[in-house]
Every structure is written in C-alpha cells, then in structure tokens.
Amino acid sequence: MASNRLARRRLQAAVGGAAVIAMIGFTAACTSESDKPEESPTTTTTTTEPTVSPTEKSLNPTGGVFTPPVTAPQQTVEGPND
C-alpha cells in the first residue's frame, strides 16, 4: 500500500515537471524577434527652457513661517436630560 502511494506521487511529480517544461517550451517558441518594431533614425532638437521661479509667496516679508494658534475643541458632556 505504501509503495502504491509512492508510485502515485512519483507519477504526479513527473507529470507536473513535464507540464512546466512544456510551458517553458511553448513560451520560448512563441516569442520572436520580428514582433519588435523597426528602429528609425531619430532627430533630436534642443530647446532652452525659461528659468522657473517659485510660485509660493511668503506671507511675512522676513520669511517667517505662518502658523495659526492651536485651540483645543471644547468638551461636551451629555447629561441624562439631553
């Protein structure tokens, strides 16, 4: 009985390995060099771009960072009559 299981597992492993090898073969056979587009000569043009300045402006002329004051939310307590 144990030899029957072992033989079955070996057969399954062989069939699985053959399937993997077949998939690799089909993948390799289906790829070809002719699918690639032909390379055409390209011309390159160079353009000079204008200098970009930052669009964010400072609120403080001295360059300080504006931070609003922090206020905690008011605690609300619901009573039995609410």
mmCIF file of the N, C-alpha and C atoms, coordinates in Angstrom:
data_MODEL
# 
_entry.id   MODEL 
# 
loop_
_atom_site.group_PDB 
_atom_site.id 
_atom_site.type_symbol 
_atom_site.label_atom_id 
_atom_site.label_alt_id 
_atom_site.label_comp_id 
_atom_site.label_asym_id 
_atom_site.label_entity_id 
_atom_site.label_seq_id 
_atom_site.pdbx_PDB_ins_code 
_atom_site.Cartn_x 
_atom_site.Cartn_y 
_atom_site.Cartn_z 
_atom_site.occupancy 
_atom_site.B_iso_or_equiv 
_atom_site.pdbx_formal_charge 
_atom_site.auth_seq_id 
_atom_site.auth_comp_id 
_atom_site.auth_asym_id 
_atom_site.auth_atom_id 
_atom_site.pdbx_PDB_model_num 
ATOM 1   N N  . MET A 1 1  ? 0.815   -1.190 0.000   1.00 0.00 ? 1  MET A N  1 
ATOM 2   C CA . MET A 1 1  ? 0.000   0.000  0.000   1.00 0.00 ? 1  MET A CA 1 
ATOM 3   C C  . MET A 1 1  ? 0.868   1.267  0.000   1.00 0.00 ? 1  MET A C  1 
ATOM 4   N N  . ALA A 1 2  ? 1.951   1.281  0.757   1.00 0.00 ? 2  ALA A N  1 
ATOM 5   C CA . ALA A 1 2  ? 2.840   2.436  0.800   1.00 0.00 ? 2  ALA A CA 1 
ATOM 6   C C  . ALA A 1 2  ? 3.564   2.597  -0.524  1.00 0.00 ? 2  ALA A C  1 
ATOM 7   N N  . SER A 1 3  ? 3.896   1.475  -1.167  1.00 0.00 ? 3  SER A N  1 
ATOM 8   C CA . SER A 1 3  ? 4.584   1.575  -2.450  1.00 0.00 ? 3  SER A CA 1 
ATOM 9   C C  . SER A 1 3  ? 3.649   2.109  -3.526  1.00 0.00 ? 3  SER A C  1 
ATOM 10  N N  . ASN A 1 4  ? 2.347   1.850  -3.385  1.00 0.00 ? 4  ASN A N  1 
ATOM 11  C CA . ASN A 1 4  ? 1.365   2.372  -4.329  1.00 0.00 ? 4  ASN A CA 1 
ATOM 12  C C  . ASN A 1 4  ? 1.276   3.898  -4.224  1.00 0.00 ? 4  ASN A C  1 
ATOM 13  N N  . ARG A 1 5  ? 1.305   4.426  -2.991  1.00 0.00 ? 5  ARG A N  1 
ATOM 14  C CA . ARG A 1 5  ? 1.274   5.877  -2.780  1.00 0.00 ? 5  ARG A CA 1 
ATOM 15  C C  . ARG A 1 5  ? 2.534   6.526  -3.339  1.00 0.00 ? 5  ARG A C  1 
ATOM 16  N N  . LEU A 1 6  ? 3.662   5.867  -3.083  1.00 0.00 ? 6  LEU A N  1 
ATOM 17  C CA . LEU A 1 6  ? 4.933   6.411  -3.556  1.00 0.00 ? 6  LEU A CA 1 
ATOM 18  C C  . LEU A 1 6  ? 4.966   6.446  -5.081  1.00 0.00 ? 6  LEU A C  1 
ATOM 19  N N  . ALA A 1 7  ? 4.471   5.416  -5.707  1.00 0.00 ? 7  ALA A N  1 
ATOM 20  C CA . ALA A 1 7  ? 4.433   5.372  -7.160  1.00 0.00 ? 7  ALA A CA 1 
ATOM 21  C C  . ALA A 1 7  ? 3.510   6.453  -7.710  1.00 0.00 ? 7  ALA A C  1 
ATOM 22  N N  . ARG A 1 8  ? 2.392   6.688  -7.041  1.00 0.00 ? 8  ARG A N  1 
ATOM 23  C CA . ARG A 1 8  ? 1.452   7.731  -7.466  1.00 0.00 ? 8  ARG A CA 1 
ATOM 24  C C  . ARG A 1 8  ? 2.079   9.120  -7.345  1.00 0.00 ? 8  ARG A C  1 
ATOM 25  N N  . ARG A 1 9  ? 2.776   9.366  -6.246  1.00 0.00 ? 9  ARG A N  1 
ATOM 26  C CA . ARG A 1 9  ? 3.415   10.668 -6.040  1.00 0.00 ? 9  ARG A CA 1 
ATOM 27  C C  . ARG A 1 9  ? 4.506   10.901 -7.075  1.00 0.00 ? 9  ARG A C  1 
ATOM 28  N N  . ARG A 1 10 ? 5.275   9.859  -7.386  1.00 0.00 ? 10 ARG A N  1 
ATOM 29  C CA . ARG A 1 10 ? 6.320   9.996  -8.398  1.00 0.00 ? 10 ARG A CA 1 
ATOM 30  C C  . ARG A 1 10 ? 5.710   10.286 -9.766  1.00 0.00 ? 10 ARG A C  1 
ATOM 31  N N  . LEU A 1 11 ? 4.624   9.619  -10.082 1.00 0.00 ? 11 LEU A N  1 
ATOM 32  C CA . LEU A 1 11 ? 3.950   9.857  -11.356 1.00 0.00 ? 11 LEU A CA 1 
ATOM 33  C C  . LEU A 1 11 ? 3.416   11.287 -11.424 1.00 0.00 ? 11 LEU A C  1 
ATOM 34  N N  . GLN A 1 12 ? 2.820   11.757 -10.329 1.00 0.00 ? 12 GLN A N  1 
ATOM 35  C CA . GLN A 1 12 ? 2.298   13.127 -10.301 1.00 0.00 ? 12 GLN A CA 1 
ATOM 36  C C  . GLN A 1 12 ? 3.430   14.141 -10.437 1.00 0.00 ? 12 GLN A C  1 
ATOM 37  N N  . ALA A 1 13 ? 4.553   13.892 -9.777  1.00 0.00 ? 13 ALA A N  1 
ATOM 38  C CA . ALA A 1 13 ? 5.693   14.800 -9.875  1.00 0.00 ? 13 ALA A CA 1 
ATOM 39  C C  . ALA A 1 13 ? 6.239   14.823 -11.298 1.00 0.00 ? 13 ALA A C  1 
ATOM 40  N N  . ALA A 1 14 ? 6.289   13.661 -11.941 1.00 0.00 ? 14 ALA A N  1 
ATOM 41  C CA . ALA A 1 14 ? 6.796   13.602 -13.313 1.00 0.00 ? 14 ALA A CA 1 
ATOM 42  C C  . ALA A 1 14 ? 5.862   14.341 -14.267 1.00 0.00 ? 14 ALA A C  1 
ATOM 43  N N  . VAL A 1 15 ? 4.553   14.160 -14.094 1.00 0.00 ? 15 VAL A N  1 
ATOM 44  C CA . VAL A 1 15 ? 3.585   14.848 -14.957 1.00 0.00 ? 15 VAL A CA 1 
ATOM 45  C C  . VAL A 1 15 ? 3.651   16.358 -14.729 1.00 0.00 ? 15 VAL A C  1 
ATOM 46  N N  . GLY A 1 16 ? 3.783   16.781 -13.492 1.00 0.00 ? 16 GLY A N  1 
ATOM 47  C CA . GLY A 1 16 ? 3.893   18.214 -13.195 1.00 0.00 ? 16 GLY A CA 1 
ATOM 48  C C  . GLY A 1 16 ? 5.154   18.814 -13.781 1.00 0.00 ? 16 GLY A C  1 
ATOM 49  N N  . GLY A 1 17 ? 6.274   18.104 -13.656 1.00 0.00 ? 17 GLY A N  1 
ATOM 50  C CA . GLY A 1 17 ? 7.531   18.590 -14.220 1.00 0.00 ? 17 GLY A CA 1 
ATOM 51  C C  . GLY A 1 17 ? 7.465   18.688 -15.734 1.00 0.00 ? 17 GLY A C  1 
ATOM 52  N N  . ALA A 1 18 ? 6.830   17.689 -16.365 1.00 0.00 ? 18 ALA A N  1 
ATOM 53  C CA . ALA A 1 18 ? 6.685   17.728 -17.816 1.00 0.00 ? 18 ALA A CA 1 
ATOM 54  C C  . ALA A 1 18 ? 5.811   18.901 -18.245 1.00 0.00 ? 18 ALA A C  1 
ATOM 55  N N  . ALA A 1 19 ? 4.782   19.221 -17.459 1.00 0.00 ? 19 ALA A N  1 
ATOM 56  C CA . ALA A 1 19 ? 3.910   20.351 -17.794 1.00 0.00 ? 19 ALA A CA 1 
ATOM 57  C C  . ALA A 1 19 ? 4.682   21.671 -17.709 1.00 0.00 ? 19 ALA A C  1 
ATOM 58  N N  . VAL A 1 20 ? 5.518   21.810 -16.687 1.00 0.00 ? 20 VAL A N  1 
ATOM 59  C CA . VAL A 1 20 ? 6.309   23.040 -16.542 1.00 0.00 ? 20 VAL A CA 1 
ATOM 60  C C  . VAL A 1 20 ? 7.278   23.174 -17.712 1.00 0.00 ? 20 VAL A C  1 
ATOM 61  N N  . ILE A 1 21 ? 7.941   22.099 -18.066 1.00 0.00 ? 21 ILE A N  1 
ATOM 62  C CA . ILE A 1 21 ? 8.887   22.144 -19.182 1.00 0.00 ? 21 ILE A CA 1 
ATOM 63  C C  . ILE A 1 21 ? 8.161   22.451 -20.494 1.00 0.00 ? 21 ILE A C  1 
ATOM 64  N N  . ALA A 1 22 ? 6.957   21.897 -20.671 1.00 0.00 ? 22 ALA A N  1 
ATOM 65  C CA . ALA A 1 22 ? 6.183   22.178 -21.883 1.00 0.00 ? 22 ALA A CA 1 
ATOM 66  C C  . ALA A 1 22 ? 5.786   23.649 -21.947 1.00 0.00 ? 22 ALA A C  1 
ATOM 67  N N  . MET A 1 23 ? 5.377   24.240 -20.801 1.00 0.00 ? 23 MET A N  1 
ATOM 68  C CA . MET A 1 23 ? 5.005   25.661 -20.794 1.00 0.00 ? 23 MET A CA 1 
ATOM 69  C C  . MET A 1 23 ? 6.193   26.536 -21.131 1.00 0.00 ? 23 MET A C  1 
ATOM 70  N N  . ILE A 1 24 ? 7.367   26.191 -20.612 1.00 0.00 ? 24 ILE A N  1 
ATOM 71  C CA . ILE A 1 24 ? 8.570   26.972 -20.920 1.00 0.00 ? 24 ILE A CA 1 
ATOM 72  C C  . ILE A 1 24 ? 8.887   26.853 -22.412 1.00 0.00 ? 24 ILE A C  1 
ATOM 73  N N  . GLY A 1 25 ? 8.734   25.657 -22.954 1.00 0.00 ? 25 GLY A N  1 
ATOM 74  C CA . GLY A 1 25 ? 8.990   25.469 -24.380 1.00 0.00 ? 25 GLY A CA 1 
ATOM 75  C C  . GLY A 1 25 ? 8.035   26.249 -25.252 1.00 0.00 ? 25 GLY A C  1 
ATOM 76  N N  . PHE A 1 26 ? 6.747   26.228 -24.918 1.00 0.00 ? 26 PHE A N  1 
ATOM 77  C CA . PHE A 1 26 ? 5.765   26.994 -25.691 1.00 0.00 ? 26 PHE A CA 1 
ATOM 78  C C  . PHE A 1 26 ? 6.038   28.487 -25.605 1.00 0.00 ? 26 PHE A C  1 
ATOM 79  N N  . THR A 1 27 ? 6.417   28.964 -24.420 1.00 0.00 ? 27 THR A N  1 
ATOM 80  C CA . THR A 1 27 ? 6.710   30.385 -24.265 1.00 0.00 ? 27 THR A CA 1 
ATOM 81  C C  . THR A 1 27 ? 7.915   30.782 -25.112 1.00 0.00 ? 27 THR A C  1 
ATOM 82  N N  . ALA A 1 28 ? 8.942   29.951 -25.097 1.00 0.00 ? 28 ALA A N  1 
ATOM 83  C CA . ALA A 1 28 ? 10.139  30.258 -25.885 1.00 0.00 ? 28 ALA A CA 1 
ATOM 84  C C  . ALA A 1 28 ? 9.850   30.185 -27.373 1.00 0.00 ? 28 ALA A C  1 
ATOM 85  N N  . ALA A 1 29 ? 8.982   29.267 -27.781 1.00 0.00 ? 29 ALA A N  1 
ATOM 86  C CA . ALA A 1 29 ? 8.682   29.116 -29.206 1.00 0.00 ? 29 ALA A CA 1 
ATOM 87  C C  . ALA A 1 29 ? 7.803   30.246 -29.724 1.00 0.00 ? 29 ALA A C  1 
ATOM 88  N N  . CYS A 1 30 ? 7.001   30.837 -28.882 1.00 0.00 ? 30 CYS A N  1 
ATOM 89  C CA . CYS A 1 30 ? 6.070   31.874 -29.332 1.00 0.00 ? 30 CYS A CA 1 
ATOM 90  C C  . CYS A 1 30 ? 6.712   33.250 -29.405 1.00 0.00 ? 30 CYS A C  1 
ATOM 91  N N  . THR A 1 31 ? 7.827   33.447 -28.749 1.00 0.00 ? 31 THR A N  1 
ATOM 92  C CA . THR A 1 31 ? 8.480   34.747 -28.829 1.00 0.00 ? 31 THR A CA 1 
ATOM 93  C C  . THR A 1 31 ? 9.347   34.776 -30.068 1.00 0.00 ? 31 THR A C  1 
ATOM 94  N N  . SER A 1 32 ? 9.352   35.916 -30.734 1.00 0.00 ? 32 SER A N  1 
ATOM 95  C CA . SER A 1 32 ? 10.177  36.041 -31.929 1.00 0.00 ? 32 SER A CA 1 
ATOM 96  C C  . SER A 1 32 ? 10.730  37.450 -32.013 1.00 0.00 ? 32 SER A C  1 
ATOM 97  N N  . GLU A 1 33 ? 11.777  37.580 -32.775 1.00 0.00 ? 33 GLU A N  1 
ATOM 98  C CA . GLU A 1 33 ? 12.418  38.871 -32.964 1.00 0.00 ? 33 GLU A CA 1 
ATOM 99  C C  . GLU A 1 33 ? 11.609  39.771 -33.885 1.00 0.00 ? 33 GLU A C  1 
ATOM 100 N N  . SER A 1 34 ? 10.734  39.207 -34.727 1.00 0.00 ? 34 SER A N  1 
ATOM 101 C CA . SER A 1 34 ? 10.011  40.004 -35.709 1.00 0.00 ? 34 SER A CA 1 
ATOM 102 C C  . SER A 1 34 ? 8.898   40.846 -35.082 1.00 0.00 ? 34 SER A C  1 
ATOM 103 N N  . ASP A 1 35 ? 8.543   40.585 -33.826 1.00 0.00 ? 35 ASP A N  1 
ATOM 104 C CA . ASP A 1 35 ? 7.496   41.369 -33.175 1.00 0.00 ? 35 ASP A CA 1 
ATOM 105 C C  . ASP A 1 35 ? 7.971   42.762 -32.790 1.00 0.00 ? 35 ASP A C  1 
ATOM 106 N N  . LYS A 1 36 ? 9.277   42.961 -32.752 1.00 0.00 ? 36 LYS A N  1 
ATOM 107 C CA . LYS A 1 36 ? 9.812   44.251 -32.345 1.00 0.00 ? 36 LYS A CA 1 
ATOM 108 C C  . LYS A 1 36 ? 9.675   45.250 -33.493 1.00 0.00 ? 36 LYS A C  1 
ATOM 109 N N  . PRO A 1 37 ? 9.316   46.486 -33.217 1.00 0.00 ? 37 PRO A N  1 
ATOM 110 C CA . PRO A 1 37 ? 9.229   47.493 -34.286 1.00 0.00 ? 37 PRO A CA 1 
ATOM 111 C C  . PRO A 1 37 ? 10.623  47.861 -34.791 1.00 0.00 ? 37 PRO A C  1 
ATOM 112 N N  . GLU A 1 38 ? 10.667  48.244 -36.046 1.00 0.00 ? 38 GLU A N  1 
ATOM 113 C CA . GLU A 1 38 ? 11.942  48.639 -36.620 1.00 0.00 ? 38 GLU A CA 1 
ATOM 114 C C  . GLU A 1 38 ? 12.387  49.957 -36.016 1.00 0.00 ? 38 GLU A C  1 
ATOM 115 N N  . GLU A 1 39 ? 13.683  50.057 -35.833 1.00 0.00 ? 39 GLU A N  1 
ATOM 116 C CA . GLU A 1 39 ? 14.227  51.296 -35.299 1.00 0.00 ? 39 GLU A CA 1 
ATOM 117 C C  . GLU A 1 39 ? 14.401  52.278 -36.436 1.00 0.00 ? 39 GLU A C  1 
ATOM 118 N N  . SER A 1 40 ? 13.886  53.476 -36.242 1.00 0.00 ? 40 SER A N  1 
ATOM 119 C CA . SER A 1 40 ? 14.029  54.504 -37.266 1.00 0.00 ? 40 SER A CA 1 
ATOM 120 C C  . SER A 1 40 ? 14.988  55.565 -36.747 1.00 0.00 ? 40 SER A C  1 
ATOM 121 N N  . PRO A 1 41 ? 15.690  56.223 -37.646 1.00 0.00 ? 41 PRO A N  1 
ATOM 122 C CA . PRO A 1 41 ? 16.606  57.261 -37.188 1.00 0.00 ? 41 PRO A CA 1 
ATOM 123 C C  . PRO A 1 41 ? 15.809  58.414 -36.563 1.00 0.00 ? 41 PRO A C  1 
ATOM 124 N N  . THR A 1 42 ? 16.296  58.882 -35.464 1.00 0.00 ? 42 THR A N  1 
ATOM 125 C CA . THR A 1 42 ? 15.601  59.964 -34.773 1.00 0.00 ? 42 THR A CA 1 
ATOM 126 C C  . THR A 1 42 ? 16.464  61.208 -34.787 1.00 0.00 ? 42 THR A C  1 
ATOM 127 N N  . THR A 1 43 ? 15.793  62.328 -34.864 1.00 0.00 ? 43 THR A N  1 
ATOM 128 C CA . THR A 1 43 ? 16.500  63.595 -34.792 1.00 0.00 ? 43 THR A CA 1 
ATOM 129 C C  . THR A 1 43 ? 16.181  64.228 -33.452 1.00 0.00 ? 43 THR A C  1 
ATOM 130 N N  . THR A 1 44 ? 17.176  64.775 -32.839 1.00 0.00 ? 44 THR A N  1 
ATOM 131 C CA . THR A 1 44 ? 16.969  65.404 -31.542 1.00 0.00 ? 44 THR A CA 1 
ATOM 132 C C  . THR A 1 44 ? 17.082  66.904 -31.695 1.00 0.00 ? 44 THR A C  1 
ATOM 133 N N  . THR A 1 45 ? 16.191  67.587 -31.033 1.00 0.00 ? 45 THR A N  1 
ATOM 134 C CA . THR A 1 45 ? 16.243  69.041 -31.027 1.00 0.00 ? 45 THR A CA 1 
ATOM 135 C C  . THR A 1 45 ? 16.406  69.501 -29.596 1.00 0.00 ? 45 THR A C  1 
ATOM 136 N N  . THR A 1 46 ? 17.177  70.522 -29.414 1.00 0.00 ? 46 THR A N  1 
ATOM 137 C CA . THR A 1 46 ? 17.385  71.049 -28.069 1.00 0.00 ? 46 THR A CA 1 
ATOM 138 C C  . THR A 1 46 ? 16.704  72.400 -27.972 1.00 0.00 ? 46 THR A C  1 
ATOM 139 N N  . THR A 1 47 ? 15.993  72.579 -26.881 1.00 0.00 ? 47 THR A N  1 
ATOM 140 C CA . THR A 1 47 ? 15.339  73.855 -26.632 1.00 0.00 ? 47 THR A CA 1 
ATOM 141 C C  . THR A 1 47 ? 15.766  74.336 -25.264 1.00 0.00 ? 47 THR A C  1 
ATOM 142 N N  . THR A 1 48 ? 15.840  75.628 -25.126 1.00 0.00 ? 48 THR A N  1 
ATOM 143 C CA . THR A 1 48 ? 16.184  76.186 -23.823 1.00 0.00 ? 48 THR A CA 1 
ATOM 144 C C  . THR A 1 48 ? 14.900  76.588 -23.134 1.00 0.00 ? 48 THR A C  1 
ATOM 145 N N  . GLU A 1 49 ? 14.750  76.114 -21.918 1.00 0.00 ? 49 GLU A N  1 
ATOM 146 C CA . GLU A 1 49 ? 13.546  76.435 -21.150 1.00 0.00 ? 49 GLU A CA 1 
ATOM 147 C C  . GLU A 1 49 ? 13.802  77.650 -20.285 1.00 0.00 ? 49 GLU A C  1 
ATOM 148 N N  . PRO A 1 50 ? 12.777  78.468 -20.086 1.00 0.00 ? 50 PRO A N  1 
ATOM 149 C CA . PRO A 1 50 ? 12.978  79.652 -19.244 1.00 0.00 ? 50 PRO A CA 1 
ATOM 150 C C  . PRO A 1 50 ? 13.193  79.241 -17.785 1.00 0.00 ? 50 PRO A C  1 
ATOM 151 N N  . THR A 1 51 ? 13.841  80.106 -17.065 1.00 0.00 ? 51 THR A N  1 
ATOM 152 C CA . THR A 1 51 ? 14.093  79.852 -15.649 1.00 0.00 ? 51 THR A CA 1 
ATOM 153 C C  . THR A 1 51 ? 12.770  79.892 -14.905 1.00 0.00 ? 51 THR A C  1 
ATOM 154 N N  . VAL A 1 52 ? 12.546  78.892 -14.060 1.00 0.00 ? 52 VAL A N  1 
ATOM 155 C CA . VAL A 1 52 ? 11.294  78.790 -13.322 1.00 0.00 ? 52 VAL A CA 1 
ATOM 156 C C  . VAL A 1 52 ? 11.494  79.382 -11.940 1.00 0.00 ? 52 VAL A C  1 
ATOM 157 N N  . SER A 1 53 ? 10.578  80.255 -11.539 1.00 0.00 ? 53 SER A N  1 
ATOM 158 C CA . SER A 1 53 ? 10.639  80.838 -10.206 1.00 0.00 ? 53 SER A CA 1 
ATOM 159 C C  . SER A 1 53 ? 9.554   80.201 -9.344  1.00 0.00 ? 53 SER A C  1 
ATOM 160 N N  . PRO A 1 54 ? 9.763   80.133 -8.036  1.00 0.00 ? 54 PRO A N  1 
ATOM 161 C CA . PRO A 1 54 ? 8.749   79.523 -7.166  1.00 0.00 ? 54 PRO A CA 1 
ATOM 162 C C  . PRO A 1 54 ? 7.464   80.338 -7.177  1.00 0.00 ? 54 PRO A C  1 
ATOM 163 N N  . THR A 1 55 ? 6.324   79.651 -7.128  1.00 0.00 ? 55 THR A N  1 
ATOM 164 C CA . THR A 1 55 ? 5.037   80.340 -7.163  1.00 0.00 ? 55 THR A CA 1 
ATOM 165 C C  . THR A 1 55 ? 4.507   80.648 -5.777  1.00 0.00 ? 55 THR A C  1 
ATOM 166 N N  . GLU A 1 56 ? 5.037   79.978 -4.757  1.00 0.00 ? 56 GLU A N  1 
ATOM 167 C CA . GLU A 1 56 ? 4.561   80.240 -3.402  1.00 0.00 ? 56 GLU A CA 1 
ATOM 168 C C  . GLU A 1 56 ? 5.249   81.494 -2.875  1.00 0.00 ? 56 GLU A C  1 
ATOM 169 N N  . LYS A 1 57 ? 4.450   82.384 -2.365  1.00 0.00 ? 57 LYS A N  1 
ATOM 170 C CA . LYS A 1 57 ? 4.984   83.627 -1.819  1.00 0.00 ? 57 LYS A CA 1 
ATOM 171 C C  . LYS A 1 57 ? 4.856   83.596 -0.300  1.00 0.00 ? 57 LYS A C  1 
ATOM 172 N N  . SER A 1 58 ? 5.795   84.180 0.358   1.00 0.00 ? 58 SER A N  1 
ATOM 173 C CA . SER A 1 58 ? 5.794   84.229 1.808   1.00 0.00 ? 58 SER A CA 1 
ATOM 174 C C  . SER A 1 58 ? 4.824   85.296 2.292   1.00 0.00 ? 58 SER A C  1 
ATOM 175 N N  . LEU A 1 59 ? 4.090   85.001 3.366   1.00 0.00 ? 59 LEU A N  1 
ATOM 176 C CA . LEU A 1 59 ? 3.174   85.982 3.948   1.00 0.00 ? 59 LEU A CA 1 
ATOM 177 C C  . LEU A 1 59 ? 3.933   87.037 4.734   1.00 0.00 ? 59 LEU A C  1 
ATOM 178 N N  . ASN A 1 60 ? 5.042   86.659 5.278   1.00 0.00 ? 60 ASN A N  1 
ATOM 179 C CA . ASN A 1 60 ? 5.855   87.563 6.071   1.00 0.00 ? 60 ASN A CA 1 
ATOM 180 C C  . ASN A 1 60 ? 7.053   87.968 5.221   1.00 0.00 ? 60 ASN A C  1 
ATOM 181 N N  . PRO A 1 61 ? 7.292   89.261 5.019   1.00 0.00 ? 61 PRO A N  1 
ATOM 182 C CA . PRO A 1 61 ? 8.415   89.669 4.172   1.00 0.00 ? 61 PRO A CA 1 
ATOM 183 C C  . PRO A 1 61 ? 9.769   89.221 4.720   1.00 0.00 ? 61 PRO A C  1 
ATOM 184 N N  . THR A 1 62 ? 9.834   88.935 6.019   1.00 0.00 ? 62 THR A N  1 
ATOM 185 C CA . THR A 1 62 ? 11.112  88.498 6.581   1.00 0.00 ? 62 THR A CA 1 
ATOM 186 C C  . THR A 1 62 ? 11.322  87.005 6.357   1.00 0.00 ? 62 THR A C  1 
ATOM 187 N N  . GLY A 1 63 ? 10.332  86.305 5.819   1.00 0.00 ? 63 GLY A N  1 
ATOM 188 C CA . GLY A 1 63 ? 10.491  84.904 5.505   1.00 0.00 ? 63 GLY A CA 1 
ATOM 189 C C  . GLY A 1 63 ? 10.058  83.968 6.620   1.00 0.00 ? 63 GLY A C  1 
ATOM 190 N N  . GLY A 1 64 ? 9.366   84.469 7.640   1.00 0.00 ? 64 GLY A N  1 
ATOM 191 C CA . GLY A 1 64 ? 8.918   83.623 8.739   1.00 0.00 ? 64 GLY A CA 1 
ATOM 192 C C  . GLY A 1 64 ? 7.793   82.702 8.301   1.00 0.00 ? 64 GLY A C  1 
ATOM 193 N N  . VAL A 1 65 ? 7.553   81.691 9.074   1.00 0.00 ? 65 VAL A N  1 
ATOM 194 C CA . VAL A 1 65 ? 6.508   80.733 8.766   1.00 0.00 ? 65 VAL A CA 1 
ATOM 195 C C  . VAL A 1 65 ? 5.254   81.116 9.537   1.00 0.00 ? 65 VAL A C  1 
ATOM 196 N N  . PHE A 1 66 ? 4.119   81.164 8.851   1.00 0.00 ? 66 PHE A N  1 
ATOM 197 C CA . PHE A 1 66 ? 2.849   81.490 9.492   1.00 0.00 ? 66 PHE A CA 1 
ATOM 198 C C  . PHE A 1 66 ? 2.246   80.226 10.060  1.00 0.00 ? 66 PHE A C  1 
ATOM 199 N N  . THR A 1 67 ? 1.993   80.242 11.349  1.00 0.00 ? 67 THR A N  1 
ATOM 200 C CA . THR A 1 67 ? 1.307   79.118 11.987  1.00 0.00 ? 67 THR A CA 1 
ATOM 201 C C  . THR A 1 67 ? 0.155   79.679 12.797  1.00 0.00 ? 67 THR A C  1 
ATOM 202 N N  . PRO A 1 68 ? -1.062  79.203 12.570  1.00 0.00 ? 68 PRO A N  1 
ATOM 203 C CA . PRO A 1 68 ? -2.202  79.700 13.334  1.00 0.00 ? 68 PRO A CA 1 
ATOM 204 C C  . PRO A 1 68 ? -2.143  79.175 14.767  1.00 0.00 ? 68 PRO A C  1 
ATOM 205 N N  . PRO A 1 69 ? -2.774  79.900 15.684  1.00 0.00 ? 69 PRO A N  1 
ATOM 206 C CA . PRO A 1 69 ? -2.773  79.427 17.069  1.00 0.00 ? 69 PRO A CA 1 
ATOM 207 C C  . PRO A 1 69 ? -3.579  78.130 17.187  1.00 0.00 ? 69 PRO A C  1 
ATOM 208 N N  . VAL A 1 70 ? -3.152  77.264 18.093  1.00 0.00 ? 70 VAL A N  1 
ATOM 209 C CA . VAL A 1 70 ? -3.804  75.984 18.285  1.00 0.00 ? 70 VAL A CA 1 
ATOM 210 C C  . VAL A 1 70 ? -4.827  76.122 19.400  1.00 0.00 ? 70 VAL A C  1 
ATOM 211 N N  . THR A 1 71 ? -6.087  75.766 19.118  1.00 0.00 ? 71 THR A N  1 
ATOM 212 C CA . THR A 1 71 ? -7.115  75.774 20.152  1.00 0.00 ? 71 THR A CA 1 
ATOM 213 C C  . THR A 1 71 ? -7.732  74.382 20.199  1.00 0.00 ? 71 THR A C  1 
ATOM 214 N N  . ALA A 1 72 ? -7.861  73.854 21.404  1.00 0.00 ? 72 ALA A N  1 
ATOM 215 C CA . ALA A 1 72 ? -8.426  72.521 21.581  1.00 0.00 ? 72 ALA A CA 1 
ATOM 216 C C  . ALA A 1 72 ? -9.944  72.598 21.489  1.00 0.00 ? 72 ALA A C  1 
ATOM 217 N N  . PRO A 1 73 ? -10.608 71.558 20.979  1.00 0.00 ? 73 PRO A N  1 
ATOM 218 C CA . PRO A 1 73 ? -12.056 71.571 20.931  1.00 0.00 ? 73 PRO A CA 1 
ATOM 219 C C  . PRO A 1 73 ? -12.646 71.506 22.339  1.00 0.00 ? 73 PRO A C  1 
ATOM 220 N N  . GLN A 1 74 ? -13.801 72.143 22.504  1.00 0.00 ? 74 GLN A N  1 
ATOM 221 C CA . GLN A 1 74 ? -14.448 72.163 23.808  1.00 0.00 ? 74 GLN A CA 1 
ATOM 222 C C  . GLN A 1 74 ? -15.091 70.811 24.088  1.00 0.00 ? 74 GLN A C  1 
ATOM 223 N N  . GLN A 1 75 ? -14.929 70.367 25.325  1.00 0.00 ? 75 GLN A N  1 
ATOM 224 C CA . GLN A 1 75 ? -15.503 69.085 25.703  1.00 0.00 ? 75 GLN A CA 1 
ATOM 225 C C  . GLN A 1 75 ? -16.995 69.243 25.906  1.00 0.00 ? 75 GLN A C  1 
ATOM 226 N N  . THR A 1 76 ? -17.762 68.321 25.344  1.00 0.00 ? 76 THR A N  1 
ATOM 227 C CA . THR A 1 76 ? -19.217 68.354 25.529  1.00 0.00 ? 76 THR A CA 1 
ATOM 228 C C  . THR A 1 76 ? -19.614 67.175 26.384  1.00 0.00 ? 76 THR A C  1 
ATOM 229 N N  . VAL A 1 77 ? -20.438 67.447 27.368  1.00 0.00 ? 77 VAL A N  1 
ATOM 230 C CA . VAL A 1 77 ? -20.905 66.390 28.266  1.00 0.00 ? 77 VAL A CA 1 
ATOM 231 C C  . VAL A 1 77 ? -22.401 66.292 28.109  1.00 0.00 ? 77 VAL A C  1 
ATOM 232 N N  . GLU A 1 78 ? -22.863 65.125 27.764  1.00 0.00 ? 78 GLU A N  1 
ATOM 233 C CA . GLU A 1 78 ? -24.291 64.935 27.622  1.00 0.00 ? 78 GLU A CA 1 
ATOM 234 C C  . GLU A 1 78 ? -24.854 64.421 28.941  1.00 0.00 ? 78 GLU A C  1 
ATOM 235 N N  . GLY A 1 79 ? -25.857 65.118 29.407  1.00 0.00 ? 79 GLY A N  1 
ATOM 236 C CA . GLY A 1 79 ? -26.487 64.714 30.667  1.00 0.00 ? 79 GLY A CA 1 
ATOM 237 C C  . GLY A 1 79 ? -27.653 63.787 30.423  1.00 0.00 ? 79 GLY A C  1 
ATOM 238 N N  . PRO A 1 80 ? -28.253 63.304 31.511  1.00 0.00 ? 80 PRO A N  1 
ATOM 239 C CA . PRO A 1 80 ? -29.380 62.390 31.376  1.00 0.00 ? 80 PRO A CA 1 
ATOM 240 C C  . PRO A 1 80 ? -30.623 63.083 30.807  1.00 0.00 ? 80 PRO A C  1 
ATOM 241 N N  . ASN A 1 81 ? -30.711 64.423 30.894  1.00 0.00 ? 81 ASN A N  1 
ATOM 242 C CA . ASN A 1 81 ? -31.882 65.159 30.407  1.00 0.00 ? 81 ASN A CA 1 
ATOM 243 C C  . ASN A 1 81 ? -31.731 65.597 28.968  1.00 0.00 ? 81 ASN A C  1 
ATOM 244 N N  . ASP A 1 82 ? -30.590 65.396 28.339  1.00 0.00 ? 82 ASP A N  1 
ATOM 245 C CA . ASP A 1 82 ? -30.374 65.879 26.972  1.00 0.00 ? 82 ASP A CA 1 
ATOM 246 C C  . ASP A 1 82 ? -30.980 64.988 25.949  1.00 0.00 ? 82 ASP A C  1 
# 
